[in-house]
């Protein structure tokens, strides 16, 4: 079998890495705010933040398409600035961010909730500001959970299919990721090509798991 076009691998890595960087920052900040927030709307807000994990990816893709399409609210604003997100690799990044955000958020939130509050109180008694407590106490103590969430986020972005297909399409060399390459290879009867991409995805996922386990040790 001739080596297939490797563009799906590069597109997948580019999309997943950028989505992970964005989701990592958003997830940590939102999780820390939710960790400190004990208001009556906490359950509702938490439910909204976790919704992308429950909804089918096609529903997420449909909503994003409606919002960002040329007739959507944001789509019309982008059009005025001669900008387009739909059916570009930026759309694939956005889809990956939305579907993987709950994993990063929940991992970070769980990590913050496991921190002994006595340690945080001791830091404040010693004169540390809330900003210092976050950066020098809470964040380092929560790092194992955050690292695990980061790997899950990357893996989820790497495997995203439904929402990406709807909002980014399947454009070879631009938006065609490995899951799309597998799907359309199977559809075309190219089983060997599908196996090639499946093994690449498995190896990347395994490498991520091994890395996390090694880091924890």
Protein Blocks (a to p, Z undefined) as FASTA:
>chain_A
ZZddfklmmmmmmmmmmmmmmmmmmmmmmmmmmmmpccfklmmmmmmmmmmmmpcfklmm
mmmmmmmmmkbmklmmmmmnopafehpaklmmmmmmmmmmmmmmmmmmmmmmmpcfklmm
mmmmnopafklmmmmmmmmmmmmmmmmmmmmmmmmmmmpmklmmmmnopaehklmcfklm
mmmmmmnopaklmmmmmmmmmmmmmmmmmmmmmmmZZ
